[in-house]
Amino acid sequence: MTTALHQEQAKARTGNVPVIAIAGNPNAGKTTLFNALTGLRAKTSNFPGTTIECRTSRTKFGDEEVELLDLPGLYSLNDCSDEEKLAGDALQGRIEGREKPTGIIVVADATNLERNLYIAGQILEINLPVVVALTMMDLARREQTSINTEALSLELGCPIVSIDGRAGSGFEGLREECERMLKGQIASTSMPERLQHACNCNSCPFKAHFDWTREVCDKHVHSKVSSQTDKSFEIDRLLTHPIGGILAFATVMLSFFFMVFYIAQYPMGWIDGLFAHTGSFVSQHLPQGDLNSLLVEGVIGGVGGMLVFLPQICILFFSLTLLEDTGYLARAAFVMDRLMRRVGLPGKAFVPMLSAHACAIPGIMATRGIEDKRDRLVTILVLPLLTCSARIPVYAMVCALLFPSEPMMAALTFTGAYALGGIVALVMAFVLRRSILPGETRPLVLELPRYKMPSIRNAFLMALDRAGIFVRRAGTVIMVISILLWTASTYPKSDPTSSVSQMFEKAERTNDEAMAKEASRLQAQHAFANSFAGRLGQAIEPVIAPLGFDWQIGVGVISSFAAREVIVSTLSIVYGVGSDAGEEDPDSLYDALRASKRSDGSPVFTTATCLSLLVFYVLAMQCLPTQVVTRRETGSWKWAALQFGYMTILAYFGAFATYQGLLLFS
């Protein structure tokens, strides 16, 4: 097939827009090149039927519009991983809905050309027009490496463009070559003659490819001994040392954790305040009624509850991209792999586990760096067991109930809750690896990239891209869930009791605002108890009674399956304090909870009940946004259901053992 004919067919398949694929090794500069060519116009989606992502974007080369396809990094076309198989299939037109691209940009790291030419040689065999982009030329010059690009171009049979991402040079030349490719002025490549001759021999084809890359580099790449390599070895001696490496990792991750958890609280507060003011504005300017309640509590409250996580997600991926660009993240995975493999987790799981202490959602999204599917699934399934920021209000409430004047005991209880979540997460990873996800943890084999200065622009674009994915994909589902929860807590409507009606009438006659507020509080309590959610709480009381919970705590537990921290405002309502009391005056809530009695006159919140409630919230899966993200990242609701199921069982029996054990020994 001629190049022109292939181009016309490619246009017909993609709506008159030709496709150029970008392929290359991981850490070769693909993302930098893709961002430079497309800017902020990238669209992230999954390959059909998979959870493996590809990024696409429309741009123009000359007068021709083209779609760029950024493929996952790959070392070969030999299907060593799911990503490599999908990338290879995309290049060769074996994916449903995607035919062969019009041409291919092969991204090769100029500082490690021998390794990068292996995949380039395989791509040349596909018989498509190819342009090779040599990235990191600034680092190559710093290491005193010279490449005869003209001779190398003749050897490969395709154009070569040198790219200096830091200086921004070479991109115009790459655009010109792509324009020539689209006009059919670059012929389809074929296997280089020397490589073809080697592969036709009886030797191993892998060895033939490696021999060819070594021979090509010996002829066209000349390097002088650089002190940069010695410096890298000296740095690696510290960062990969069994003890020094862990200390360095702890220092880096402490800073990382500080940014995700502490710095994010300020923009999270701004977002929360913005939606609070928006809800207040809508509430004041719309007539009171169901529409007002739906918009304020269901829509605005639901959207605000989702978007409040955005700062953590942006900071997480901004920081991770910077760490990856420097080359440190690969060293961190190498160091932690020794420890994590003992419980069936890969070393790369440690960063998502740290992130999950701020919020499980960005932690689960960060597991994309784990290549093995089983390793990634195990990590996703156990991450919500780690204490996130949403559990903190619950821990604070329980500790305040147990130890109102003993801060040391409260602090120890708080710390114990954190420790319990971490220990159970490791135990469950061990159990999952020996049950439904059997097999040894995949050995960590990775190339340690060279150290280099990170790109702030790339980190910013990555953070923006991930934030957009979160809002687009998770937001719609969370909106629906929020509205359903609002409906369950609002309907059926309940008329005020006679005593409450009399209070309203008296407050209106005497203009007593305090009495009116009290009447509103009692009506909200009555309405909530008779809603679908309240009735469900009363229906499950026999099931939760062995945990020390009454139906009112049951309502709080049910409502908090949307978000854990909701239990504080829910208990404020069902125990007659007011929905805002838990935040405005927490002491009033604690006093009401301590004073609450069962039907037999015994207190509800005993030590056994409080600790049972604490254990339940440490172990339970009570975050619907996390479930949505788990489904999105795994590609199936069955893993989200399994996560919900096993954590709920753990929480129930953990709380049961705590309550009954304390009753037995008290």
C-alpha positions in Angstrom: 0.0 0.0 0.0 1.4 3.4 -0.9 1.7 6.2 1.7 -0.9 8.4 0.0 -3.4 5.5 -0.2 -2.8 4.6 3.4 -3.4 8.3 4.4 -6.7 8.5 2.5 -8.0 5.3 4.2 -6.9 6.6 7.6 -8.8 9.8 7.0 -11.9 7.9 6.0 -11.7 5.9 9.2 -11.3 8.9 11.6 -13.8 11.3 10.1 -11.3 12.9 7.6 -8.8 13.5 10.5 -5.6 11.5 10.2 -4.1 10.1 13.4 -0.4 10.2 14.4 0.6 8.0 17.3 3.3 9.0 19.8 5.2 6.0 21.1 8.4 5.4 23.1 10.0 4.2 26.3 8.7 5.4 29.7 10.6 8.4 31.0 11.7 9.3 27.4 9.9 12.6 27.3 6.7 11.6 25.6 4.5 13.6 27.9 6.6 16.8 27.5 6.5 16.4 23.7 2.7 15.7 23.7 2.0 18.7 25.9 4.2 21.0 23.8 2.4 20.0 20.6 -1.1 20.1 22.1 -1.1 22.4 25.1 -4.3 22.2 27.3 -6.4 20.6 24.6 -5.8 16.9 25.5 -8.6 14.5 26.2 -8.0 11.5 28.4 -10.0 8.3 27.8 -9.7 4.6 28.1 -9.0 2.1 25.4 -12.2 0.3 24.5 -13.0 -2.4 27.1 -10.1 -1.6 29.4 -9.1 0.8 32.2 -5.8 1.6 30.4 -5.7 5.3 29.5 -4.6 7.0 26.3 -4.6 10.7 25.7 -5.7 12.3 22.4 -5.8 15.8 21.1 -6.6 17.6 17.9 -3.9 20.0 16.6 -2.7 21.3 13.2 0.4 20.7 11.3 0.4 23.3 8.6 -3.1 23.5 7.2 -3.9 19.9 8.1 -5.8 19.0 11.2 -4.5 15.9 12.9 -5.3 13.8 16.0 -2.4 13.0 18.2 -2.6 9.7 20.2 -0.3 9.5 23.2 0.3 5.8 23.9 1.4 4.3 27.2 5.2 3.9 27.6 6.5 0.6 26.3 9.9 -1.1 26.1 8.9 -3.6 23.3 6.0 -4.9 21.2 6.3 -8.3 22.8 3.3 -7.9 25.1 5.2 -8.1 28.4 2.5 -6.0 30.2 -1.1 -5.0 29.5 0.0 -1.5 28.6 2.6 -2.7 26.1 0.0 -5.1 24.5 -2.5 -2.2 24.1 0.1 0.2 22.8 1.3 -2.5 20.3 -2.2 -3.3 19.2 -3.0 0.4 18.7 0.1 0.8 16.5 -0.8 -2.2 14.4 -4.5 -1.5 14.1 -5.7 -4.4 16.2 -8.0 -2.4 18.5 -11.7 -2.3 17.8 -12.8 1.1 16.6 -9.2 2.2 15.9 -7.3 1.3 12.8 -3.6 1.8 12.1 -2.5 5.4 12.5 -1.3 7.5 9.6 2.2 7.7 11.0 4.2 7.4 14.2 6.4 9.7 16.2 8.9 7.6 18.0 10.3 9.4 21.1 13.8 8.4 22.0 15.9 9.6 24.9 19.2 10.9 23.5 21.0 10.1 26.8 20.1 6.4 26.6 19.8 5.8 22.9 20.9 2.2 22.9 17.9 1.2 25.1 15.4 3.4 23.2 16.4 2.2 19.7 15.2 -1.3 20.6 11.5 -0.2 20.4 12.3 2.1 17.5 13.6 -0.9 15.5 10.4 -2.9 16.2 8.2 0.1 15.2 10.1 0.5 12.0 8.9 -3.0 11.0 5.2 -2.0 11.1 5.5 -0.4 7.7 4.2 3.1 8.5 5.8 6.5 8.1 7.9 7.2 11.1 9.6 10.4 12.5 12.1 9.9 15.4 12.2 12.7 18.0 15.4 12.7 20.0 14.5 14.2 23.4 16.7 15.4 26.3 19.4 16.8 23.9 20.3 19.3 26.6 21.2 16.5 29.0 23.1 14.7 26.2 25.2 17.8 25.5 25.9 18.3 29.2 27.1 14.7 29.4 29.3 15.4 26.3 27.4 12.9 24.1 27.3 13.7 20.4 24.9 12.0 17.9 25.4 12.1 14.2 21.7 12.5 13.4 22.2 12.7 9.6 24.0 9.3 9.5 21.5 7.8 12.0 18.6 9.0 9.9 20.1 7.2 6.9 20.6 4.1 9.0 17.0 4.0 10.2 15.4 5.1 7.0 13.4 7.9 8.5 13.7 11.6 9.5 15.2 12.5 12.9 14.5 15.7 14.8 16.5 16.8 17.9 14.3 18.2 20.7 15.4 20.4 23.6 12.4 20.6 25.8 13.9 23.0 28.3 14.9 25.5 25.6 11.8 24.8 23.5 13.8 24.1 20.4 13.2 21.4 17.8 9.4 21.5 17.9 9.0 23.5 14.8 11.2 21.1 12.9 9.1 18.2 14.3 5.9 19.9 13.1 7.4 20.4 9.6 8.3 16.7 9.4 4.8 15.7 10.5 3.4 18.0 7.9 5.5 16.2 5.3 4.3 12.9 6.7 0.7 13.9 6.2 1.4 15.0 2.6 2.8 11.6 1.9 6.3 12.9 1.4 7.8 10.5 4.0 7.7 6.9 2.8 6.6 4.0 5.0 9.5 2.5 6.8 10.7 -1.1 6.7 13.0 -3.2 8.8 16.6 -1.8 8.4 18.7 -4.1 6.1 21.2 -4.9 8.8 18.5 -5.8 11.3 16.6 -7.9 8.7 19.8 -9.8 8.0 20.4 -10.5 11.7 16.8 -11.7 12.3 17.0 -14.0 9.3 19.8 -15.9 10.9 19.2 -18.7 13.3 20.0 -16.6 16.3 17.5 -15.3 18.9 15.5 -12.3 17.4 15.8 -10.5 20.8 19.5 -10.8 20.6 19.5 -9.7 17.0 17.6 -6.5 17.9 20.0 -5.7 20.8 23.0 -6.4 18.7 21.7 -4.1 16.1 21.0 -1.3 18.5 24.5 -1.7 20.0 26.1 -1.6 16.5 24.1 1.5 15.5 25.1 3.4 18.6 28.7 2.4 18.3 28.7 3.9 14.8 26.7 7.1 15.4 26.8 8.0 19.1 30.0 9.1 20.8 30.3 9.8 24.5 33.0 11.1 26.7 33.4 10.0 30.4 31.1 12.4 32.3 31.2 13.3 36.0 27.4 13.4 35.9 27.3 9.6 35.9 29.6 9.4 38.9 27.4 12.0 40.7 24.3 9.9 40.0 26.0 6.8 41.4 26.9 8.7 44.6 23.3 10.0 45.0 21.9 6.5 44.4 24.2 5.0 47.0 22.3 7.1 49.5 18.8 7.0 48.1 18.7 3.2 47.5 20.6 2.3 50.7 18.7 -0.1 53.0 18.7 2.4 55.8 19.6 5.7 54.3 17.1 5.2 51.5 14.3 4.7 53.9 15.2 7.8 55.9 15.4 9.8 52.7 12.1 8.4 51.5 10.5 9.3 54.9 11.7 12.8 54.6 10.5 13.2 51.0 7.1 11.6 51.8 6.7 13.7 54.9 7.0 16.8 52.8 4.7 15.3 50.2 2.1 14.3 52.9 2.3 17.8 54.4 1.4 19.4 51.0 -1.4 17.0 50.3 -2.9 17.0 53.8 -2.0 20.4 55.3 -1.6 22.9 52.5 -4.7 21.6 50.7 -6.9 22.5 53.7 -6.8 26.1 52.7 -8.2 25.8 49.2 -10.5 23.1 50.5 -11.8 25.6 53.0 -12.3 28.2 50.3 -14.2 25.8 48.1 -16.3 24.7 51.1 -17.0 28.3 52.0 -17.9 29.2 48.4 -20.5 26.4 48.2 -21.8 27.3 51.7 -22.3 30.9 50.6 -23.9 29.7 47.4 -26.3 27.5 49.3 -27.1 30.3 51.7 -27.7 32.7 48.7 -30.0 30.2 47.0 -31.8 29.4 50.2 -32.6 33.1 50.9 -33.7 33.9 47.4 -35.9 30.9 46.6 -39.2 30.2 48.4 -39.0 27.7 51.1 -40.0 24.2 50.0 -38.8 21.0 48.4 -37.1 22.8 45.4 -35.1 25.0 47.8 -34.1 22.0 49.9 -33.2 19.9 46.8 -31.0 22.6 45.3 -29.3 23.6 48.6 -28.9 20.2 50.3 -29.0 17.8 47.3 -27.4 19.6 44.3 -25.2 22.3 45.8 -24.3 20.2 48.8 -23.5 17.2 46.7 -21.4 19.1 44.2 -19.6 20.9 46.9 -18.9 17.6 48.7 -17.2 16.3 45.6 -15.3 19.4 44.5 -13.8 19.9 48.0 -11.5 17.0 47.2 -10.1 18.8 44.1 -7.2 20.6 45.9 -5.9 17.3 47.3 -6.1 15.7 43.9 -4.4 18.6 42.1 -1.6 18.8 44.7 -1.2 15.0 44.7 -0.6 14.7 41.0 1.4 17.9 40.7 3.8 16.6 43.4 3.9 13.1 41.9 4.7 14.4 38.5 7.5 16.5 39.9 8.9 13.5 41.8 8.6 11.3 38.7 10.3 13.9 36.5 13.3 14.2 38.8 13.8 10.5 38.6 13.3 10.0 42.4 10.0 8.1 42.3 11.6 5.0 40.7 14.3 5.0 43.5 11.5 5.3 46.2 9.7 2.3 44.7 12.9 0.3 44.7 13.5 1.0 48.4 10.0 0.3 49.6 9.6 -2.9 47.5 11.7 -4.8 50.0 9.2 -4.1 52.8 5.9 -4.1 50.9 6.5 -7.4 49.1 6.3 -9.3 52.5 2.6 -8.6 52.7 1.8 -9.0 49.0 2.0 -5.3 48.0 4.5 -3.8 45.5 6.9 -1.0 46.5 5.0 1.4 44.3 1.9 1.0 46.6 3.5 3.0 49.3 2.9 6.4 47.8 -0.8 5.8 47.2 -1.1 4.5 50.8 0.4 7.7 52.1 -1.9 9.7 49.9 -4.9 7.8 51.2 -4.3 9.2 54.7 -5.5 12.5 53.2 -8.2 11.0 51.0 -8.7 7.6 49.5 -9.8 9.1 46.2 -6.5 10.6 45.1 -4.7 7.5 46.6 -6.7 5.2 44.4 -6.0 7.4 41.4 -2.3 7.3 42.2 -2.3 3.5 41.8 -2.0 4.0 38.1 1.8 3.8 38.6 1.5 0.1 39.5 1.9 -1.9 36.3 0.7 -5.3 37.5 -3.1 -5.6 37.4 -3.3 -7.9 40.5 -0.9 -5.7 42.5 -3.0 -2.7 41.6 -6.3 -4.3 42.5 -5.0 -5.4 45.9 -3.8 -1.9 46.6 -7.1 -0.3 45.5 -9.1 -2.7 47.7 -7.2 -2.0 50.9 -6.6 1.8 50.5 -9.9 2.9 52.1 -9.0 1.1 55.3 -6.3 3.8 55.9 -7.6 6.7 58.0 -8.6 9.6 55.7 -9.4 13.2 56.7 -13.2 12.5 56.6 -12.9 10.1 59.6 -11.2 12.7 61.7 -14.5 14.5 62.8 -15.9 11.0 63.9 -12.7 10.2 65.8 -12.8 13.6 67.5 -16.4 13.2 68.5 -15.8 9.7 70.0 -12.7 10.8 71.8 -14.5 13.8 73.2 -17.3 11.6 74.4 -14.9 9.2 76.1 -12.3 11.5 77.5 -13.7 15.1 77.8 -11.1 16.1 80.3 -8.2 13.7 79.6 -6.4 14.9 76.5 -3.6 12.3 76.8 -6.1 9.4 76.7 -8.0 11.1 73.8 -4.7 11.4 71.9 -3.8 7.8 72.5 -7.3 6.6 71.4 -7.0 8.8 68.3 -3.6 7.4 67.4 -4.8 3.8 68.1 -7.6 4.4 65.5 -5.0 5.4 62.9 -2.8 2.4 63.7 -5.7 0.0 63.6 -6.6 1.1 60.0 -3.0 0.6 58.8 -2.5 -2.8 60.4 -5.8 -4.1 59.1 -4.9 -2.8 55.6 -1.7 -4.8 55.6 -3.4 -7.9 57.0 -6.1 -7.7 54.3 -3.5 -7.3 51.5 -1.8 -10.5 52.8 -5.2 -12.3 52.9 -6.3 -11.1 49.4 -3.0 -12.2 48.0 -3.6 -15.7 49.3 -7.3 -16.0 48.3 -9.1 -14.2 45.5 -6.0 -12.6 44.0 -3.4 -15.3 44.4 0.1 -15.2 43.1 3.4 -13.7 44.1 3.8 -10.0 43.9 5.4 -9.1 40.6 9.1 -8.6 40.9 10.1 -5.0 40.6 12.1 -4.6 37.4 12.5 -1.0 36.4 15.0 1.3 34.8 16.3 4.0 37.1 16.0 7.2 35.0 18.6 9.9 35.1 18.2 12.7 37.5 16.9 15.9 35.9 15.1 19.1 36.8 11.3 18.6 36.7 9.0 20.6 34.4 6.6 22.8 36.3 4.5 23.1 33.1 4.1 19.4 32.8 3.2 19.0 36.4 0.6 21.7 36.1 -0.9 20.2 33.0 -1.0 16.7 34.6 -2.8 18.1 37.7 -5.3 19.9 35.5 -5.9 16.8 33.4 -6.5 14.6 36.5 -8.8 17.2 38.0 -10.8 17.3 34.9 -11.1 13.5 34.8 -12.3 13.4 38.4 -15.0 16.1 37.8 -16.2 14.7 34.5 -16.4 11.0 35.4 -17.1 10.9 39.2 -19.1 14.1 39.3 -22.2 12.9 37.4 -22.6 9.8 39.5 -22.0 11.6 42.8 -24.7 14.1 41.8 -27.3 11.4 41.3 -26.3 9.7 44.6 -26.6 13.0 46.5 -30.1 13.6 45.1 -31.2 10.1 46.0 -29.9 10.5 49.5 -31.7 13.8 49.9 -34.9 12.1 48.7 -34.5 9.3 51.3 -34.0 11.8 54.1 -36.8 14.1 53.1 -39.7 11.8 52.1 -42.3 10.9 53.1 -43.3 14.2 54.6 -44.4 14.3 58.2 -46.8 16.8 59.7 -45.6 18.5 62.9 -46.7 17.0 66.2 -49.4 18.8 68.1 -46.8 20.1 70.7 -44.5 21.4 67.9 -47.5 23.1 66.2 -48.4 24.8 69.4 -44.8 25.9 69.9 -44.8 27.4 66.4 -48.1 29.3 67.1 -46.9 30.6 70.4 -43.6 31.7 68.9 -45.4 33.6 66.2 -47.7 35.3 68.6 -44.9 36.3 71.0 -42.3 36.9 68.3 -40.0 34.6 70.2 -37.1 33.6 67.8 -35.6 31.2 70.3 -38.8 29.3 70.6 -39.3 29.2 66.8 -35.8 27.9 66.4 -36.5 25.2 69.0 -39.7 24.2 67.3 -37.9 24.0 63.9 -35.3 21.8 65.5 -37.9 19.4 67.0 -39.8 19.3 63.7 -36.5 18.4 61.8 -35.9 15.7 64.3 -39.4 14.3 63.9 -39.3 14.6 60.1 -35.9 12.8 59.9 -37.1 10.0 62.1 -40.1 9.4 59.9 -38.3 9.6 56.6 -37.3 6.6 54.5 -33.8 6.9 56.1 -35.2 7.1 59.6 -37.5 4.1 59.1 -34.6 2.1 57.7 -32.7 2.9 60.8 -35.5 1.6 63.0 -35.8 -1.5 60.7 -32.1 -2.4 61.1 -32.0 -1.8 64.9 -32.2 -5.5 65.7 -29.2 -6.1 63.5 -27.1 -3.3 65.0 -28.2 -3.7 68.6 -25.4 -6.3 69.2 -22.9 -3.6 68.4 -24.4 -1.3 71.1 -26.2 0.9 68.5 -29.8 2.1 68.8 -31.9 3.1 65.8 -30.8 6.8 66.1 -27.1 5.7 65.7 -28.4 3.5 62.9 -29.7 6.5 61.0 -26.3 8.2 61.4 -24.6 5.1 60.1 -26.9 4.8 57.1 -26.5 8.5 56.3 -22.7 8.4 56.6 -22.4 5.8 53.9 -22.5 8.8 51.6 -19.7 10.4 53.5 -18.4 9.4 56.9 -18.4 12.9 58.5 -22.1 13.2 57.8 -22.8 11.3 61.0 -21.9 14.3 63.1 -24.7 16.5 61.6 -27.1 13.5 61.5 -26.7 12.7 65.2 -27.2 16.4 65.9 -30.6 16.2 64.2 -31.8 12.8 65.5 -30.7 13.6 69.1 -32.4 17.0 68.9 -29.5 19.5 68.8 -29.8 20.9 65.3 -28.0 20.2 62.1 -25.4 23.0 62.5 -24.6 22.4 66.2 -22.0 19.8 65.5 -19.9 22.5 63.8 -21.0 25.7 65.5 -21.1 24.4 69.1 -19.8 20.8 69.4 -20.1 20.8 73.2 -23.9 21.0 72.8 -23.8 17.9 70.7 -21.6 16.0 73.2 -23.8 17.0 76.1 -26.9 15.8 74.3 -25.2 12.5 73.4 -24.0 11.9 76.9 -27.5 12.6 78.2 -29.3 10.3 75.8 -31.0 7.3 77.3 -32.3 4.0 76.0 -35.8 2.8 76.7 -34.7 1.1 79.9 -33.1 4.4 81.2 -29.5 3.3 80.6 -27.1 5.7 78.8 -26.6 5.1 75.1 -23.0 6.3 74.7 -21.2 4.1 77.2 -17.5 3.3 76.8 -18.3 0.1 75.1 -20.7 1.8 72.6 -18.2 4.6 71.9 -15.3 2.2 71.2 -17.6 0.0 69.1 -18.6 3.0 67.0 -15.0 4.0 66.6 -13.9 0.6 65.4 -16.9 0.5 63.0 -15.9 3.8 61.4 -12.2 2.8 61.2 -13.1 -0.3 59.2 -16.3 0.5 57.3 -16.5 1.5 53.6 -18.5 4.7 54.1 -17.7 6.9 51.1 -19.7 6.7 48.0 -17.3 9.0 46.0 -14.6 6.4 46.8 -16.8 3.6 45.5 -17.4 5.5 42.3 -13.7 6.1 41.8 -12.9 2.4 42.6 -15.4 1.4 39.9 -13.9 3.8 37.4 -10.3 2.7 38.1 -11.0 -1.0 38.1 -13.5 -0.9 35.2 -16.2 -2.9 37.1 -18.7 -2.5 39.9 -17.8 -6.0 41.2 -14.6 -4.8 42.7 -16.3 -1.8 44.3 -19.0 -4.2 45.6 -16.3 -6.5 47.0 -14.5 -3.6 48.6 -17.8 -2.4 50.2 -18.8 -6.0 51.3 -15.6 -7.1 52.9 -15.1 -3.8 54.7 -18.7 -3.8 56.0 -18.2 -7.3 57.3 -14.9 -6.4 58.9 -16.6 -3.3 60.5 -19.6 -5.2 61.8 -17.7 -8.1 63.4 -14.9 -5.7 64.6 -17.5 -3.5 66.4 -19.3 -6.6 67.6 -16.2 -8.1 69.2 -15.3 -4.7 70.7 -18.7 -4.1 72.3 -19.3 -7.7 73.5 -15.8 -8.1 74.7 -15.9 -4.9 76.8 -19.3 -5.9 78.2 -17.8 -9.2 79.2 -14.8 -7.8 81.0 -16.4 -4.7 82.4 
